[in-house]
Amino acid sequence: MIMQWDQDHINYNQLFQEYKQHVYQSAYTILRNEEDAQDIVQETFITVLEKLHTLRNLKKFRAWICRIAVNLAINRYRKKRKEMFVEDESNMIYLTKDPIDVNTIEETVEANERNRVLKEKIEHLKDEYREIIDLYYYEDLSYKEIGQFLDINIGAVKSRLHRAKMQLRKVI
Protein backbone atom coordinates (compact mmCIF):
# COMPACT_ATOMS: atom_id res chain seq x y z
CA MET A 1 0.00 0.00 0.00
CA ILE A 2 1.10 3.52 -0.71
CA MET A 3 1.39 4.64 2.93
CA GLN A 4 4.49 2.51 3.26
CA TRP A 5 6.64 4.16 0.59
CA ASP A 6 9.84 5.89 1.18
CA GLN A 7 9.81 8.80 -1.27
CA ASP A 8 13.37 7.98 -2.35
CA HIS A 9 12.40 4.40 -3.25
CA ILE A 10 9.02 4.65 -4.92
CA ASN A 11 7.93 2.03 -7.41
CA TYR A 12 6.27 4.35 -9.93
CA ASN A 13 5.03 1.48 -12.07
CA GLN A 14 3.18 0.00 -9.08
CA LEU A 15 1.84 3.43 -8.21
CA PHE A 16 0.58 3.86 -11.77
CA GLN A 17 -1.03 0.41 -11.84
CA GLU A 18 -2.75 0.98 -8.50
CA TYR A 19 -4.23 4.41 -9.25
CA LYS A 20 -4.60 4.74 -13.03
CA GLN A 21 -8.24 3.62 -13.04
CA HIS A 22 -9.23 6.10 -10.30
CA VAL A 23 -7.50 8.88 -12.21
CA TYR A 24 -9.11 7.83 -15.50
CA GLN A 25 -12.59 7.76 -13.95
CA SER A 26 -12.09 11.19 -12.41
CA ALA A 27 -11.06 12.64 -15.76
CA TYR A 28 -13.67 10.79 -17.81
CA THR A 29 -16.46 11.95 -15.49
CA ILE A 30 -15.68 15.53 -16.43
CA LEU A 31 -14.54 15.21 -20.04
CA ARG A 32 -16.80 12.40 -21.29
CA ASN A 33 -14.15 11.60 -23.89
CA GLU A 34 -11.93 8.53 -23.70
CA GLU A 35 -8.91 9.98 -25.49
CA ASP A 36 -8.94 13.18 -23.45
CA ALA A 37 -9.31 11.20 -20.23
CA GLN A 38 -6.32 9.04 -21.19
CA ASP A 39 -4.30 12.18 -21.88
CA ILE A 40 -5.26 13.49 -18.44
CA VAL A 41 -4.07 10.22 -16.87
CA GLN A 42 -0.65 10.79 -18.41
CA GLU A 43 -0.57 14.46 -17.43
CA THR A 44 -1.65 13.57 -13.89
CA PHE A 45 1.13 11.08 -13.36
CA ILE A 46 3.69 13.51 -14.77
CA THR A 47 2.43 16.09 -12.28
CA VAL A 48 2.57 13.51 -9.49
CA LEU A 49 6.21 12.78 -10.32
CA GLU A 50 7.00 16.48 -10.20
CA LYS A 51 4.97 17.32 -7.09
CA LEU A 52 5.10 14.18 -4.96
CA HIS A 53 7.50 15.83 -2.54
CA THR A 54 4.76 18.37 -1.66
CA LEU A 55 2.35 15.71 -0.39
CA ARG A 56 2.39 15.85 3.40
CA ASN A 57 -0.04 13.08 4.33
CA LEU A 58 0.33 9.84 2.38
CA LYS A 59 -3.06 8.66 3.66
CA LYS A 60 -4.62 11.32 1.42
CA PHE A 61 -2.78 10.19 -1.71
CA ARG A 62 -5.87 8.92 -3.56
CA ALA A 63 -7.77 12.14 -2.94
CA TRP A 64 -4.68 14.17 -3.87
CA ILE A 65 -4.05 12.39 -7.16
CA CYS A 66 -7.75 12.47 -8.11
CA ARG A 67 -7.84 16.20 -7.30
CA ILE A 68 -4.91 16.74 -9.68
CA ALA A 69 -6.78 14.79 -12.36
CA VAL A 70 -9.99 16.74 -11.79
CA ASN A 71 -8.18 20.07 -11.99
CA LEU A 72 -6.42 19.08 -15.21
CA ALA A 73 -9.68 17.76 -16.67
CA ILE A 74 -11.60 20.92 -15.75
CA ASN A 75 -8.90 23.05 -17.36
CA ARG A 76 -9.06 20.97 -20.53
CA TYR A 77 -12.86 21.01 -20.52
CA ARG A 78 -12.94 24.79 -20.23
CA LYS A 79 -10.37 25.14 -23.01
CA LYS A 80 -12.26 22.83 -25.35
CA ARG A 81 -15.79 23.78 -24.26
CA LYS A 82 -16.65 25.71 -27.42
CA GLU A 83 -15.17 23.22 -29.86
CA MET A 84 -16.03 20.05 -27.99
CA PHE A 85 -18.71 17.74 -29.23
CA VAL A 86 -20.05 14.75 -27.37
CA GLU A 87 -20.30 11.34 -28.93
CA ASP A 88 -23.35 9.77 -27.37
CA GLU A 89 -22.93 6.01 -27.64
CA SER A 90 -25.95 5.47 -25.42
CA ASN A 91 -28.22 5.91 -28.46
CA MET A 92 -26.55 3.10 -30.41
CA ILE A 93 -28.30 -0.25 -30.54
CA TYR A 94 -25.96 -3.21 -30.89
CA LEU A 95 -27.10 -6.15 -33.00
CA THR A 96 -26.88 -9.59 -31.45
CA LYS A 97 -27.79 -13.12 -32.47
CA ASP A 98 -30.07 -13.43 -29.45
CA PRO A 99 -33.82 -12.96 -29.88
CA ILE A 100 -34.78 -9.34 -29.35
CA ASP A 101 -37.28 -8.40 -26.68
CA VAL A 102 -39.06 -5.29 -27.98
CA ASN A 103 -40.11 -4.24 -24.46
CA THR A 104 -36.51 -4.40 -23.26
CA ILE A 105 -35.30 -2.32 -26.20
CA GLU A 106 -38.03 0.25 -25.58
CA GLU A 107 -37.19 0.40 -21.86
CA THR A 108 -33.49 0.72 -22.69
CA VAL A 109 -34.10 3.54 -25.15
CA GLU A 110 -36.28 5.37 -22.61
CA ALA A 111 -33.68 4.89 -19.85
CA ASN A 112 -30.93 6.09 -22.18
CA GLU A 113 -32.96 9.17 -23.05
CA ARG A 114 -33.57 9.95 -19.35
CA ASN A 115 -29.85 9.48 -18.63
CA ARG A 116 -28.91 11.71 -21.57
CA VAL A 117 -31.23 14.47 -20.36
CA LEU A 118 -29.95 14.12 -16.80
CA LYS A 119 -26.29 14.25 -17.93
CA GLU A 120 -27.07 17.29 -20.05
CA LYS A 121 -28.69 19.05 -17.09
CA ILE A 122 -25.77 18.12 -14.82
CA GLU A 123 -23.35 19.62 -17.37
CA HIS A 124 -25.14 22.96 -17.04
CA LEU A 125 -24.79 23.13 -13.25
CA LYS A 126 -22.19 25.38 -11.64
CA ASP A 127 -18.79 23.68 -11.45
CA GLU A 128 -19.00 23.13 -7.68
CA TYR A 129 -22.38 21.38 -7.99
CA ARG A 130 -21.44 19.32 -11.05
CA GLU A 131 -18.25 18.25 -9.31
CA ILE A 132 -20.06 17.15 -6.13
CA ILE A 133 -22.64 15.18 -8.16
CA ASP A 134 -19.87 13.48 -10.14
CA LEU A 135 -17.88 12.56 -7.04
CA TYR A 136 -20.87 11.26 -5.11
CA TYR A 137 -22.85 9.45 -7.79
CA TYR A 138 -20.31 8.56 -10.48
CA GLU A 139 -17.11 8.17 -8.44
CA ASP A 140 -19.04 6.62 -5.54
CA LEU A 141 -17.08 8.54 -2.90
CA SER A 142 -18.39 8.94 0.64
CA TYR A 143 -19.12 12.34 2.20
CA LYS A 144 -15.87 12.04 4.14
CA GLU A 145 -13.83 11.19 1.02
CA ILE A 146 -15.42 14.05 -0.91
CA GLY A 147 -14.66 16.42 1.96
CA GLN A 148 -11.03 15.37 1.95
CA PHE A 149 -10.90 15.52 -1.83
CA LEU A 150 -12.32 19.05 -2.00
CA ASP A 151 -10.78 20.15 1.30
CA ILE A 152 -14.17 21.06 2.81
CA ASN A 153 -16.04 19.73 5.84
CA ILE A 154 -18.75 17.06 5.67
CA GLY A 155 -21.48 19.61 6.35
CA ALA A 156 -20.42 21.59 3.29
CA VAL A 157 -20.42 18.39 1.22
CA LYS A 158 -23.98 17.57 2.29
CA SER A 159 -25.10 21.15 1.71
CA ARG A 160 -23.61 21.33 -1.80
CA LEU A 161 -25.04 17.96 -2.72
CA HIS A 162 -28.48 19.02 -1.49
CA ARG A 163 -28.29 22.31 -3.42
CA ALA A 164 -27.14 20.47 -6.54
CA LYS A 165 -30.10 18.08 -6.31
CA MET A 166 -32.51 20.99 -5.78
CA GLN A 167 -31.16 22.77 -8.86
CA LEU A 168 -31.54 19.57 -10.88
CA ARG A 169 -35.13 19.18 -9.68
CA LYS A 170 -35.91 22.72 -10.86
CA VAL A 171 -34.63 22.14 -14.37
CA ILE A 172 -35.95 18.63 -14.93
N, C-alpha and C positions, 0 to 999 in steps of 0.2 A: 504494500500500500504506500501511497505517496508520502504519508506523514513520517516515514522512516528514511527519507533520502537525506543524504549529505549533499549539499549544493555543489560540492566539488566533484562528486562522483554520481551524477545523475545519469540514468539510462534513458536517454531521450526517446529511443525507439519504443521502450515500454510505456513511457509517458504518453506518447502519441497513440499507441494502440489502446491504452486504457481510456483516453478522453476524446478521441476523434469523433465518436458518434454523438457525444453530448454537444460538442462544438458544432458539428454539422447540423444537428437538430435546432440548436439555437439560431444559427444563421438561416437555415431553410424556413423557419417559422416566420422570419421577417421578410426574406427576399422572395420566397415562393419560386425559386429558380435553382435547379440542381447544380448547374455549372457555377453560378455565382456563389452558392453555398460552399461548394468545394474550394473555390478560390479563397473564400473567407477562412476556411479551415487552415489552408496553407499560411495565409497572412497572420492568423491567430497564433499558430505555433512559432512563426518567426518572431512575433512580438513577445511571446512567452520566453523564448531563448534570450531575447535582448533585455527583458524586464524581470526575469525570475528573481534576481537579487533584491528586488523591491518588495517582494511578498513577505510579509511579517509572520503571518499565521498559516502554516501549511494545512491546517484543518479546513481552511476556507479556499483551498486550491480550486475545487470544482466551480464554486461560485465565481471566483476570480477569473478563471479561464473562460467561462461562459459569458461573463460581463465583457471581457475583451472582444469575444466573438459578436456579441450583441451590438456593441459600440461600432465595430467595423462594419457590420451588416447595415446598421442604421445609416451610417455615413454613405455607404454604397447605394442604399435605397434612395436616400435623398438626392444623390448625384444623378441617379438614373431615372428618378421618378417620372420625368416628362417623356423620356424616350422608351420607358419600360412597357412591355406588353406582357400579359399573363397568358400562358398556355394552360387552358383548363382541360385537363385530361379526364376530369370527372364526368364530362358529357360524352365520352367515347364508350361505345358498347363493344365489348370483345366477343367475337364469335367462338363458339365452342361446339364440340361434337355432342354434348349432352342435350337432352330435350330441354326446350326453353319453356319456362313457366311465365306466361304473360303477366300474371299478377306480380310476380317477383320483379320483373323488369320495370313495370309501372311504378312499383314502390321504390325501386332503386333510383329511377329517374326523378321521382318526386323528392326523395331524400337528398339526392345530389343537387337538385335545384334549391332546396332549403339551405343546404350547406354552402352553396355558392353565394346565395343572398346574404347569409350570416357572415361569411368571410369578407364579402364586399363591405358590409356595414362595419365590421371590425376594422377594416383598413382605413375607414374614414374617421375613426376615433382619434382623439389626441394621443400623441406618442405614449404618454404615461399610462393611459388606460389600455391602449392596444398592447403595450408591453406586459402589463399585469395579467391581461386575459391570456396572452400567449404563454406566459410562464406558468400560470395556474392550470389552464385547461389543456394546452398542447405539450408543454414540457413536464406537466404533472409534478410540479414542485409544491412543497408544503408552504404554509404561510411563513414559517420560520426560515425555510430555505430562500424564499422570495425576499424576505426582509434582509437576510444576509447578502443576497445577490444585489439588491438595490441599495443596500446600506440605509434601510429605514426600519422603524419598529413594526411589530406585528399589527398593532392598531392601525397604522397607516396603510399597511397591506390590505387589511380587511376593508378599510374605508375606500381605498381606491378601487378595489374589486367591486364593492357595492355600487359605487358611482358609475363604474364602467358598465355594469349590468343595467343600471337604471337608464343610462344613455342609450344602450342597445334596445331596451324595451320601448323607448320613445320613438326610435326610428324604424322599428320593425312592425 
